């Protein structure tokens, strides 16, 4: 006899055994905490200890299932709405204190004159010289229109400053920038998916179409980590006819499975569109790019996306906390799920592997073009991004670039507009000299690997016969600031320009600066300027090409795991 419960068919005994096991484990855990708190030799912080256990338990499932206590609920609101009450700035832990990392344009921090690099010493009467970034963040956030005094130490100044700041409702715009490229191509950069993203994209597109007479569109979703599923559906709806399926979700509880269709009349169904993606495009960004690809509405340019096909929802917990839990997988119009990592089958060491290509299946777009599941969304036009040298990572993370630009801003009250600004060779040489003066050093993986190889070679006796080769390699792989700065001069000047421009023109300016010499954007503009190539790319494949695909999945035949409800975050 089978008991059908919540869309599953399990023997009654199995249901009873599972419930008993849950009850048993909860009793054990409860007893462990009590015994540990009572008898452990040292005093135990029960809250921190239990939290470590909860985080470890949830972390063993996937990176997206997590416990959100009451004090962190504001972060969840920020993810879903893009709003919070505060001063409008990023802060960062540095040494034993907290600094302003980046004020937002037009927000209280910037209006009060706060700059990147300012160290926060006190907030009203609270001394925060040795506080954590979380502690400072909690003090800075608050009810809009409330006032506070910040005591800051500005680099290069001996005396601390006191600044009056009035909190306000901070709205983080998801459309960081939009404009026109090559006279008639619209460009929109979308950084995330909140409940206001669709409105921002709509307003940007209508302005570009009405006031700038654009003839084609580039939607940039690179490094967009996703957000709300409904927002992704609304954006797809702007460019495809009403009534089409955009995404469906399936999970353990079949009654909660949903299919999301376009429910409004579109803004435009014919304008050529190119969507830019990369390895940082995930979740809702993959729904938009994948759905537009499956519906043959846009070409994709860039690199393969991240591959997050899991959907999260929140569940209320006691004491005003929340559980953000993976409740299913989502499927885009062709029927494919683009989840790349298989968390349900871990390796013996606990690591997670990619779903191998041999286990992926071929699906078809609305016009019969073959696409694959199981590994993110692959663009029609792949453009390889140049690899970032290790030195760049340390220049940024060790504050060498940050401090140099802080000093640069003190010496340069203004810079030219972003389109005209360039880092000169004198600026480059000044930065190189600054790095030397600060004794900048960095860790090179190649040097580590060579050392390990040398140790193995010595162990196996190969070094006795000839060590010349290793010595030559060592000389080449030993960090040399003068040599490496000159070798990577173009990359160094690019990150310098981005950081300098950000200080004067904020995030929007930094984004505009990043679009200079952007190979992915250039390729998209090239494709959009070629109507024949666009049509060929989005057309049905030739019959001979279709017949060449063997062992494929027919349109609409969904394979893979199960999926669910809103909030892929």
VMD Tcl script that draws the C-alpha trace (Angstrom):
set ca {
  {0.00 0.00 0.00}
  {1.34 3.46 -0.95}
  {0.60 6.80 0.67}
  {0.61 9.70 -1.84}
  {1.74 12.76 0.10}
  {2.82 16.12 -1.31}
  {3.30 14.81 -4.80}
  {5.48 11.87 -3.75}
  {4.69 8.20 -3.48}
  {6.34 6.62 -0.45}
  {5.47 3.50 1.55}
  {3.72 4.32 4.84}
  {6.52 2.63 6.78}
  {9.14 4.82 5.06}
  {7.17 7.93 6.01}
  {7.00 6.77 9.64}
  {10.71 5.88 9.71}
  {11.66 9.31 8.32}
  {9.54 11.15 10.88}
  {11.01 9.04 13.69}
  {14.54 9.79 12.44}
  {13.86 13.56 12.43}
  {12.47 13.40 15.96}
  {15.36 11.23 17.13}
  {18.05 13.55 15.74}
  {16.38 16.63 17.22}
  {16.29 14.94 20.64}
  {19.99 14.06 20.33}
  {20.93 17.59 19.27}
  {18.91 19.13 22.10}
  {20.56 16.83 24.65}
  {24.03 17.55 23.24}
  {23.60 21.30 23.60}
  {22.35 20.99 27.17}
  {25.15 18.62 28.24}
  {27.82 20.68 26.51}
  {26.62 23.93 28.07}
  {26.47 22.38 31.54}
  {29.63 20.27 31.67}
  {32.19 21.57 29.15}
  {35.33 22.74 30.96}
  {35.20 26.31 29.64}
  {32.31 28.74 29.33}
  {30.53 28.30 26.00}
  {28.82 30.93 23.89}
  {25.75 28.83 23.10}
  {24.51 31.16 20.36}
  {27.78 31.05 18.41}
  {28.26 27.32 18.97}
  {24.78 26.37 17.76}
  {25.09 28.80 14.84}
  {28.27 27.05 13.71}
  {26.39 23.75 13.78}
  {23.44 25.17 11.83}
  {25.70 26.77 9.22}
  {27.67 23.54 8.80}
  {24.45 21.54 8.39}
  {23.00 23.87 5.76}
  {26.37 24.36 4.06}
  {26.47 20.62 3.41}
  {23.41 20.97 1.19}
  {24.33 23.85 -1.16}
  {25.70 27.41 -0.88}
  {22.26 29.01 -1.21}
  {20.38 27.40 1.67}
  {21.05 29.48 4.77}
  {19.67 30.60 8.11}
  {18.93 34.33 8.41}
  {18.55 35.47 12.04}
  {16.41 38.47 12.96}
  {19.35 40.89 13.07}
  {20.26 40.07 9.45}
  {16.78 40.39 7.96}
  {17.66 43.86 6.68}
  {20.18 42.25 4.31}
  {17.42 40.08 2.84}
  {15.28 43.16 2.28}
  {18.18 44.86 0.50}
  {18.58 41.89 -1.84}
  {14.89 41.79 -2.77}
  {14.07 45.53 -2.86}
  {17.40 47.32 -3.26}
  {16.34 49.64 -0.42}
  {17.50 50.36 3.13}
  {17.79 53.26 5.54}
  {21.36 54.50 5.83}
  {24.04 56.80 4.46}
  {24.65 55.26 1.02}
  {28.20 53.91 0.98}
  {30.21 50.72 0.99}
  {32.41 50.27 4.04}
  {35.29 47.88 4.47}
  {37.22 46.36 7.37}
  {40.85 47.43 7.30}
  {43.43 46.62 9.93}
  {41.65 47.21 13.24}
  {39.10 49.71 11.95}
  {36.56 50.45 9.24}
  {36.95 52.77 6.25}
  {34.63 54.25 3.66}
  {35.31 52.15 0.56}
  {32.91 53.78 -1.88}
  {30.23 56.45 -1.37}
  {27.18 56.36 -3.69}
  {26.45 59.27 -5.98}
  {23.84 61.68 -4.60}
  {23.51 59.82 -1.30}
  {24.07 61.24 2.24}
  {27.68 60.05 2.55}
  {28.72 61.74 -0.71}
  {26.63 64.86 0.00}
  {28.32 65.19 3.40}
  {31.73 65.12 1.72}
  {32.83 61.65 2.82}
  {35.47 60.09 0.58}
  {36.86 56.66 -0.09}
  {39.66 56.06 2.41}
  {38.13 57.99 5.31}
  {38.50 55.98 8.52}
  {35.44 56.05 10.79}
  {36.46 56.80 14.38}
  {33.13 57.47 16.08}
  {29.40 57.50 15.33}
  {27.65 59.96 17.64}
  {28.94 58.93 21.08}
  {30.00 55.40 20.08}
  {33.74 54.84 19.68}
  {34.22 52.55 16.65}
  {37.99 52.78 16.14}
  {38.32 49.03 16.72}
  {34.82 47.97 15.73}
  {34.00 45.40 13.04}
  {32.37 46.36 9.75}
  {29.13 44.66 10.88}
  {29.05 46.73 14.06}
  {29.68 49.96 12.16}
  {27.08 49.04 9.54}
  {24.43 48.51 12.20}
  {25.16 51.95 13.68}
  {25.12 53.71 10.31}
  {21.83 52.18 9.22}
  {18.63 53.47 10.76}
  {15.38 55.35 10.31}
  {15.44 57.79 7.35}
  {15.75 61.52 8.21}
  {17.53 60.86 11.52}
  {20.79 62.74 12.03}
  {24.15 61.63 13.36}
  {27.71 62.89 13.72}
  {30.62 60.97 12.26}
  {34.18 61.47 13.43}
  {36.56 60.51 10.63}
  {40.27 60.51 9.94}
  {41.14 61.49 6.38}
  {44.40 60.13 4.95}
  {47.07 62.80 4.77}
  {45.48 64.93 7.49}
  {46.68 65.07 11.11}
  {43.45 66.31 12.67}
  {40.23 64.30 12.72}
  {37.07 65.73 11.15}
  {33.50 65.74 12.42}
  {30.80 65.42 9.76}
  {27.02 65.77 10.09}
  {25.09 63.14 8.11}
  {21.34 62.66 7.74}
  {20.18 59.13 6.97}
  {17.74 58.63 4.13}
  {15.99 55.82 2.32}
  {18.71 54.45 0.05}
  {17.59 53.04 -3.26}
  {20.32 51.17 -5.09}
  {19.60 51.57 -8.80}
  {19.88 48.27 -10.64}
  {20.34 49.95 -14.04}
  {23.78 51.38 -13.30}
  {24.06 53.07 -16.69}
  {22.36 53.28 -20.06}
  {23.32 55.16 -23.17}
  {23.90 54.99 -26.92}
  {26.77 53.30 -28.75}
  {27.64 53.79 -32.42}
  {24.87 56.41 -32.82}
  {21.89 54.04 -32.94}
  {22.58 51.09 -30.60}
  {21.06 51.30 -27.14}
  {23.07 49.97 -24.20}
  {21.65 49.03 -20.76}
  {23.71 47.62 -17.89}
  {21.62 45.77 -15.30}
  {23.44 44.85 -12.08}
  {20.74 42.81 -10.31}
  {17.10 41.75 -10.12}
  {15.02 43.43 -7.41}
  {11.32 44.26 -7.40}
  {12.16 47.53 -9.21}
  {14.56 46.23 -11.89}
  {11.89 45.76 -14.55}
  {10.64 49.32 -14.07}
  {14.18 50.66 -14.45}
  {14.86 48.62 -17.60}
  {11.52 49.71 -19.08}
  {12.21 53.40 -18.37}
  {15.73 53.15 -19.85}
  {14.53 51.33 -22.97}
  {11.66 53.73 -23.62}
  {13.97 56.72 -23.24}
  {16.49 55.21 -25.64}
  {13.84 54.31 -28.20}
  {11.85 57.56 -28.00}
  {14.52 60.19 -27.46}
  {17.54 58.57 -29.12}
  {15.85 56.59 -31.92}
  {17.88 53.44 -31.31}
  {17.57 50.63 -33.87}
  {19.03 47.79 -31.79}
  {19.78 47.03 -28.14}
  {22.59 45.61 -26.02}
  {21.46 44.28 -22.62}
  {24.53 43.77 -20.44}
  {24.06 41.10 -17.75}
  {27.73 40.43 -17.06}
  {28.51 39.88 -13.38}
  {24.80 40.06 -12.59}
  {24.32 37.54 -9.78}
  {20.53 37.38 -10.12}
  {17.70 38.12 -7.71}
  {13.94 37.83 -8.03}
  {12.53 35.35 -10.52}
  {9.42 37.49 -11.17}
  {11.63 40.43 -12.15}
  {13.37 38.27 -14.76}
  {9.99 37.21 -16.21}
  {8.86 40.85 -16.43}
  {12.00 41.86 -18.34}
  {11.66 38.99 -20.82}
  {8.01 40.03 -21.24}
  {9.15 43.40 -22.63}
  {10.60 41.76 -25.73}
  {8.44 38.71 -26.52}
  {4.71 38.30 -27.23}
  {2.13 37.90 -24.51}
  {1.27 34.36 -23.39}
  {4.66 32.67 -23.90}
  {6.23 30.47 -21.24}
  {9.39 32.02 -19.80}
  {10.30 29.66 -16.97}
  {8.77 26.85 -14.95}
  {9.73 25.65 -11.50}
  {9.45 22.17 -10.00}
  {10.23 20.85 -6.55}
  {9.45 18.14 -4.03}
  {5.98 19.56 -3.37}
  {4.17 19.30 -6.70}
  {1.32 21.58 -5.60}
  {3.82 24.45 -5.52}
  {5.14 23.88 -9.06}
  {4.58 26.93 -11.20}
  {4.81 28.05 -14.79}
  {5.54 31.72 -15.46}
  {4.24 33.19 -18.70}
  {4.37 36.64 -20.22}
  {1.18 38.34 -19.04}
  {1.51 41.84 -20.54}
  {1.78 43.29 -24.00}
  {5.46 43.66 -24.97}
  {7.32 46.91 -25.61}
  {9.05 45.60 -28.75}
  {9.22 42.21 -30.43}
  {11.32 43.00 -33.52}
  {14.27 45.19 -32.49}
  {17.54 43.20 -32.73}
  {18.92 42.40 -29.27}
  {22.30 41.17 -28.04}
  {22.65 40.03 -24.43}
  {26.12 40.06 -22.84}
  {26.91 37.34 -20.27}
  {29.94 35.86 -18.52}
  {30.80 33.48 -15.69}
  {29.39 35.97 -13.20}
  {25.93 35.96 -14.80}
  {23.77 33.74 -12.63}
  {20.24 32.79 -11.61}
  {17.73 35.43 -12.78}
  {20.32 36.73 -15.27}
  {20.41 33.24 -16.77}
  {16.62 33.10 -16.93}
  {16.56 36.29 -19.00}
  {19.46 35.35 -21.27}
  {18.42 31.71 -21.57}
  {14.75 32.48 -22.24}
  {15.60 35.07 -24.91}
  {17.92 32.50 -26.48}
  {15.36 29.67 -26.32}
  {12.69 31.92 -27.84}
  {15.14 32.98 -30.59}
  {14.63 36.61 -29.62}
  {18.27 37.60 -28.92}
  {21.83 36.52 -29.59}
  {24.15 36.01 -26.63}
  {27.73 37.29 -26.62}
  {30.51 36.68 -24.11}
  {31.34 33.61 -22.04}
  {29.31 30.73 -20.64}
  {27.19 31.79 -17.67}
  {27.59 30.53 -14.09}
  {25.02 27.73 -14.22}
  {22.67 28.27 -11.27}
  {19.41 26.47 -11.99}
  {18.26 26.27 -8.37}
  {15.39 28.28 -6.90}
  {15.17 29.52 -3.31}
  {12.24 30.62 -1.21}
  {12.06 31.84 2.39}
  {10.33 30.17 5.31}
  {9.53 31.92 8.58}
  {11.28 30.60 11.68}
  {10.80 31.22 15.43}
  {12.15 34.48 16.88}
  {11.64 36.39 13.61}
  {14.31 34.53 11.68}
  {14.11 33.06 8.18}
  {15.31 30.01 6.34}
  {16.30 30.67 2.75}
  {16.01 27.20 1.28}
  {16.46 25.63 -2.13}
  {13.02 24.28 -2.97}
  {13.48 23.26 -6.57}
  {15.01 23.81 -9.98}
  {13.88 26.02 -12.82}
  {13.47 25.21 -16.50}
  {13.61 27.74 -19.33}
  {11.38 27.56 -22.46}
  {13.26 24.79 -24.29}
  {12.76 22.57 -21.22}
  {16.38 22.61 -20.09}
  {17.73 23.23 -16.60}
  {21.10 24.98 -16.68}
  {22.34 23.91 -13.22}
  {26.07 23.18 -13.53}
  {27.08 21.78 -10.12}
  {25.52 18.57 -8.82}
  {25.19 19.10 -5.07}
  {23.22 15.89 -4.61}
  {26.17 13.70 -5.59}
  {29.32 14.89 -3.83}
  {32.81 13.45 -4.21}
  {34.24 11.35 -1.35}
  {36.13 14.43 -0.06}
  {32.89 16.45 0.06}
  {33.69 18.58 -2.98}
  {31.14 19.16 -5.73}
  {31.78 18.35 -9.36}
  {30.35 19.73 -12.57}
  {27.71 17.74 -14.36}
  {29.79 16.00 -17.07}
  {29.00 16.76 -20.71}
  {28.24 13.05 -21.23}
  {25.23 13.41 -18.92}
  {23.84 16.56 -20.52}
  {21.11 16.49 -23.14}
  {20.31 18.52 -26.23}
  {17.13 20.63 -26.28}
  {15.76 22.90 -28.98}
  {14.86 26.55 -29.26}
  {11.53 27.66 -30.74}
  {13.09 27.56 -34.23}
  {14.83 24.23 -33.68}
  {18.33 25.39 -32.82}
  {20.09 22.88 -30.53}
  {21.02 24.01 -27.00}
  {22.33 22.02 -24.03}
  {21.36 21.77 -20.39}
  {23.53 21.23 -17.33}
  {26.27 23.79 -17.80}
  {25.00 27.34 -17.74}
  {23.92 29.27 -20.83}
  {26.40 29.19 -23.69}
  {26.48 32.25 -25.99}
  {26.25 32.02 -29.77}
  {29.31 34.28 -30.00}
  {31.98 33.38 -27.45}
  {34.63 36.00 -26.75}
  {37.48 35.00 -24.48}
  {38.28 37.56 -21.81}
  {41.98 38.16 -21.13}
  {43.20 36.46 -17.99}
  {44.03 38.71 -15.06}
  {47.65 38.40 -13.87}
  {48.14 37.47 -10.22}
  {49.81 40.83 -9.57}
  {46.52 42.67 -10.28}
  {44.77 40.76 -7.52}
  {47.32 41.83 -4.93}
  {47.46 45.43 -6.14}
  {43.74 45.68 -5.43}
  {43.35 43.46 -2.35}
  {46.42 44.79 -0.52}
  {45.16 48.40 -0.86}
  {48.18 49.47 -2.91}
  {46.00 50.78 -5.74}
  {43.37 52.08 -3.31}
  {45.89 54.13 -1.31}
  {47.63 55.45 -4.42}
  {44.34 56.71 -5.84}
  {43.38 58.21 -2.47}
  {46.61 60.21 -2.65}
  {45.94 61.00 -6.32}
  {42.53 62.49 -5.50}
  {44.06 64.81 -2.90}
  {46.43 66.16 -5.55}
  {43.84 66.42 -8.36}
  {40.65 68.28 -7.50}
  {39.08 67.36 -10.85}
  {39.73 65.16 -13.86}
  {38.39 65.36 -17.45}
  {35.04 63.74 -18.36}
  {35.14 59.94 -18.48}
  {35.16 59.79 -22.28}
  {38.25 62.00 -22.37}
  {40.13 60.70 -19.33}
  {43.29 58.66 -19.80}
  {45.94 57.37 -17.43}
  {49.20 58.88 -18.66}
  {52.60 57.22 -18.71}
  {53.63 59.63 -15.94}
  {50.69 58.37 -13.83}
  {51.79 54.80 -14.50}
  {55.38 55.49 -13.49}
  {54.18 57.29 -10.36}
  {52.13 54.23 -9.39}
  {55.07 51.92 -10.01}
  {57.29 54.10 -7.82}
  {54.58 54.17 -5.13}
  {54.35 50.36 -5.12}
  {58.12 50.09 -4.72}
  {58.10 52.66 -1.92}
  {55.44 50.64 -0.07}
  {57.51 47.45 -0.51}
  {54.73 45.85 -2.52}
  {55.15 42.10 -2.91}
  {52.87 39.39 -4.15}
  {52.50 35.64 -4.12}
  {52.89 33.86 -7.43}
  {51.31 30.45 -7.90}
  {53.89 29.52 -10.54}
  {56.67 30.09 -8.01}
  {54.93 27.80 -5.49}
  {54.36 25.08 -8.08}
  {58.01 25.25 -9.19}
  {59.15 24.85 -5.58}
  {56.97 21.77 -5.17}
  {58.29 20.37 -8.45}
  {61.84 21.04 -7.30}
  {61.22 19.21 -4.01}
  {59.84 16.20 -5.90}
  {62.77 16.27 -8.33}
  {65.24 16.33 -5.44}
  {63.43 13.43 -3.77}
  {63.56 11.37 -6.96}
  {67.22 12.22 -7.63}
  {66.83 14.28 -10.81}
  {68.49 17.37 -9.32}
  {71.81 15.57 -8.98}
  {72.31 15.39 -12.75}
  {71.22 18.87 -13.82}
  {69.75 21.73 -11.84}
  {70.39 24.43 -14.46}
  {66.87 24.27 -15.84}
  {65.34 24.88 -12.41}
  {67.65 27.82 -11.74}
  {66.69 29.43 -15.03}
  {63.00 28.97 -14.28}
  {63.46 30.36 -10.77}
  {65.05 33.53 -12.12}
  {62.14 34.04 -14.51}
  {59.43 33.30 -11.95}
  {60.82 35.36 -9.07}
  {58.61 38.46 -8.65}
  {60.19 41.60 -10.07}
  {58.08 44.74 -9.71}
  {59.90 46.72 -12.41}
  {59.67 43.91 -14.93}
  {56.11 42.83 -14.11}
  {54.69 46.35 -14.06}
  {56.11 46.93 -17.54}
  {54.95 43.51 -18.77}
  {51.38 44.14 -17.66}
  {51.37 47.87 -18.32}
  {48.07 47.90 -20.23}
  {46.24 45.92 -17.52}
  {47.71 48.09 -14.76}
  {46.66 51.30 -16.52}
  {43.16 49.88 -17.00}
  {42.59 49.13 -13.31}
  {44.12 52.50 -12.42}
  {41.68 54.27 -14.73}
  {38.71 52.41 -13.30}
  {39.58 53.25 -9.67}
  {40.42 56.89 -10.42}
  {37.24 57.49 -12.43}
  {35.12 55.87 -9.70}
  {36.35 58.43 -7.17}
  {35.07 61.33 -9.29}
  {32.15 59.85 -11.24}
  {31.09 57.00 -8.96}
  {29.84 53.58 -10.17}
  {28.34 54.94 -13.36}
  {31.64 56.50 -14.37}
  {33.59 53.36 -13.56}
  {31.24 51.34 -15.75}
  {31.58 53.75 -18.67}
  {35.35 53.57 -18.26}
  {35.23 49.75 -18.33}
  {33.46 49.81 -21.69}
  {36.52 51.32 -23.37}
  {38.32 48.58 -25.33}
  {35.62 46.06 -24.34}
  {36.02 43.11 -26.72}
  {32.67 41.56 -25.76}
  {30.72 44.79 -26.35}
  {32.63 45.39 -29.60}
  {31.64 41.92 -30.81}
  {28.00 42.55 -29.93}
  {28.04 45.83 -31.86}
  {29.63 44.04 -34.81}
  {26.93 41.35 -34.82}
  {24.08 43.85 -34.47}
  {25.44 45.85 -37.41}
  {25.15 42.75 -39.63}
  {21.44 41.95 -40.20}
  {22.29 38.92 -42.34}
  {24.44 37.40 -39.59}
  {21.72 38.10 -37.01}
  {19.09 36.40 -39.15}
  {21.30 33.40 -39.88}
  {22.20 32.98 -36.23}
  {18.58 32.99 -35.05}
  {17.18 30.94 -37.94}
  {16.28 27.27 -38.01}
  {19.33 25.08 -38.66}
  {19.66 23.32 -41.97}
  {18.10 19.86 -42.09}
  {21.46 18.19 -42.48}
  {22.68 19.91 -39.31}
  {19.61 18.78 -37.37}
  {20.03 15.19 -38.47}
  {23.64 15.26 -37.32}
  {22.55 15.58 -33.69}
  {22.01 12.10 -32.27}
  {20.56 11.00 -28.94}
  {18.87 14.34 -28.35}
  {15.80 15.37 -26.40}
  {12.78 16.52 -28.36}
  {11.33 20.00 -27.74}
  {9.31 20.15 -24.55}
  {10.73 16.91 -23.15}
  {12.04 18.04 -19.76}
  {14.89 16.12 -18.23}
  {16.87 16.48 -15.06}
  {15.78 17.32 -11.51}
  {12.87 19.07 -9.91}
  {12.21 22.82 -9.42}
  {10.18 25.80 -7.56}
  {8.79 29.10 -6.54}
  {10.13 32.58 -6.49}
  {13.23 34.15 -5.08}
  {16.31 32.76 -6.82}
  {18.82 34.86 -4.84}
}
mol new
graphics top color blue
foreach p $ca { graphics top sphere $p radius 0.5 }
foreach p [lrange $ca 0 end-1] q [lrange $ca 1 end] { graphics top cylinder $p $q radius 0.2 }
display resetview
